[in-house]
Amino acid sequence: MSNVLDQIVATKKQEVAAGKQLHSISDLRTIAAQQTTPRGFFHAIENQVVKGDTAVIAEVKKASPSKGIIREDFNPVEIAQSYLMGGATCLSVLTDSNYFQGSDDYLSQVREVVGLPVLRKDFMIDPWQIFQSRALGADCILLIVACLTDELLIELNDLAMDLGMDVLMEVHDEEEMNRALATSAQLIGINNRNLKTFETSLSTSQNLRKMVDEKRIVVSESGIHTSEDIKFLQQQDIHSFLIGESLMRHNNPGEQLQKLMTGQVE
């Protein structure tokens, strides 16, 4: 996966270079100014957690490099509406086209129809993409620590916040966690997938959770399939989850989300 990550970043650099030829940062600022105010991704999660409830970021995701096509009959708006009915707190929309068969349009379409805060799930490597994300209507962006230098991590994080967006900062190990904690990011995503072996283990969240103080919120990502998984993570004082694949494989993703959260999925 680390090799795949390198490939994705190399492709993303080409995409960004092409994008800059079409729209300058000044163009994107103008478009972003016409967007509605960001919906408060962090606060939506915080409100749930403070009440003692569970916050789920439900993911709109067609495919992945490791699993291929996850859902053939893919209608992002219908899926998002299903998640809304199923009790999702926020949404995550894949916009990477080359490796995840996502689209920028999916994010815009989903946000126009569903009132939940939306995360743009992509590989951010350049300030241009942060302006582009706000122009698309994103309420939050993902920053993957493994993809970025410390300097760029801080720059992109601070820029996103200056534009009114929140940041979900994703880590995989202790070294990346220390780097994330050196920023002002309030949402720390712990990805349970090992980048070298593809295997997932909830013990990653269990171990790394201990490094995070109470001022930030931990989001456990990947490998969450059953109600027992949710219960285990709650016992580790983790109450926010990003869940995609295990929901997307069901005919009614929102119904599956509801079952997962109410202890009905073994």
N, C-alpha and C positions, 0 to 999 in steps of 0.2 A: 504493500500500500504506500510506503514511503516513496517508492519509485513512481507509483501512479500519481501521488501528490506532486512530485517534481514535474511529471508530464502535464498535469492540469495547470500548474503555475506557468509553465512555459507557454502553453496554449493561451492562457489568460493574458499573458503579456502581449501576445499577438492581437488578441481581441481588443484590448484596451488601446493599443496603438491605432488600430483601425477605427475604433470608436471616436478617438480624438480628432480624426480627420473629418468626421461627420458633425460632431458637436463639441464646441469649446466649453471650458468650465463656465465661461460667461453665459453661454447658451443654456447650460444646465441650471445655472442659478435662476435665470429668468423663468424657466419651466417649473422649477421647484417652488418659486414664489407663488405660482398659481395653484399649487396643491393645497388641500385642506391641512389644517394643523395636525402634526403627529398625534396619534391616539394614546400615547402613554403605555408602551409595552411593559416596561418595568413596573409601573404602578398597578397595572392590571394583575400582574403576578403577585406583587407585594400585598395587594388587598386580599387576595385569596389566602395567602400564606399566613398573614396576620390574624385572619379569622379562624385559622386552624383548618382550613380547607386545602384541597389539593388543586394545584394549577397545572394544567396540561397545555403544552404547545403542540398542537396537532399538525402534522406535516402533510402537505400536498406534494406528492412525489411520484413520478411515473416510473423512473428507472434509476439504477446506480451502476457504477463500474463493476462492482463485485457480484451483484445479483441479476444484472440485465434488466429486462422489462419486469416491473413489479405489478403493473396494472395496465392491461390492454385497453379496456373501455375507460379512457381517462378524460374526464370532464372536470377541470379544476374548480369551476364555480359550483357545480352540483356537490362535489366533494366538500368544499368549504362550507356550504350550507348544511350539509350533513353533520359536519363537525360542530357547527354552531348549535344545532338541535341536540347534539350529543353531550354538550356541556363543556366544550373546549374554552379555555381562557384566552388563548391567543392562537394565531396560525403561523406556520412556517411554509413558505413557498419557494421551491427550487427554481432558480432562474438560469442555471448553467445549462447550455444546450448541448454541448459536445459530449459530455460524460454522463449527464443525468436526464437528458431529453426535456429539460425545463425551458422556460421562456420568460423574458421580461414581461410579455403581455399577460402571462398567467397572473403575475402579481397585481398588475393594474386591474385586471378583470375581477379578481377575487376581492380586492379592497373596495371596488366600486359597489359590489353587491352585498358583502358581508361586513358588519360593523365592528368586528373584532380587530385588535391591533395585529399587524402583519410584519413578520420577520422576512427580510430578503436573505435567502439561504444561497450563498455563492462564495466564491473565493476572492476575497478583497486583497488587492496587492498595491493599489495606487489611489491617491486622493481623488482622481477623476471619477472612480467608481462610487465614492461616497456621495459626491454631488449627483451622480446619475441615480443612485438609490433613492435619494430624496425626490428627484424629479419624477421617478416612477411611482412615488407615493409610499415608499417603505417607512414604517414606524420604528424599525430596529434593523440593524445589520449584524451579520456574523463576522467575527474576526478569529481566524484560526492561528493560534500562537505558532504552531509548527511551520507556517508559511511566511512568517514575518520576522524582521529584525526587531530588537527592542525599540529602536528609534522610530521605525515605521509603525509599530504597534501603538505607541503612544500618540503619534501624529494622527493616525486614522481614527483612533478612539476619540481623541479630543475634537477632531473635525466633525465626526458624526454627532457628538453631543452639542457642538456649537450650532449645528443645523437642526437641532431639536429631536434627533433620533436617539434611541437607546442602543446599547451594544451588548450582544451576547458573546463573551470571549471564551473560546473553546480550548481546553487543555486535555492532554492525554497522560501526563506523568508529573512527577514532583518538580522537575526542572521547569517545565512549562507553567506549572501552577505558580511557582515563585515569580516568574516573569509576568504572569497575568496580575498577580497581587501587587506588583510595582506600578500598575496603572490605576486609574480611578474607576475602572469598570465595576458596575454594581451587580451584573449578572455573570456568574462564572459557570460555564457549561463544562461538565466532565464527561468526555466521550469514553464510553466503556469498551470501545473497539481498539484493539491493539493494531497500530499502523503497520507493523511488520508481519503479523500472522493472520490478520483479519478476524481473529477470535474475539468474542466479547465476554467480559466478566464484570458482574456488578460489584465485585470486590474493588475494582478501580475507583468507583464512586465512594465506596465505604472507606477506603484508605485516604483518598485525597480530600474528602469532606472535612477531615480533621484539621486541615490547614487553613480553612476559611473562617473568618470571624463572622459575628452575627450581623454586621452592618451590610454584608453582601448576601445575595441569594444564590444558592447552588441549583443548577438544573442538570439532572442526570439524563444522558443521551445514549441511545443505542442499546440493544439487547434487552429491551423491556417488552415482554410478551405476555405475561400472565399477571393475575391479580396478586399472586404470591410475590412476584418481582416488585410490585408497587409496595406491598406491605413490608418487604425486607428493606427497601430504600427509606420508607417512612421511619422505620426503626433506627436508621442512621441519621435521623433528623434532616432528611431530604424530602421536600414536599412539592417540588416542581419538576416536571418531566417533559422531555421532547420525544414524542413517539410518532413514528411514521410507518415503516414497513409493515409492522404487525397489524396496523389498522387498514392500510391500503389494500391488503390482500383479501379483505372481506367485501361482500357486495354492498353493505351499508356501513361505511367506516365510522359514522357517528354513533350508530347503534352499538358497534363493537367497542367504541370508546366508553360508552355508558356502562356496558357490561364489565369492561376491564376495571373501571373505577368503583363499581359496586360489588366487586368480589366474585363475579360470575365466570371469569375466564381462568380455567385451570391450565 
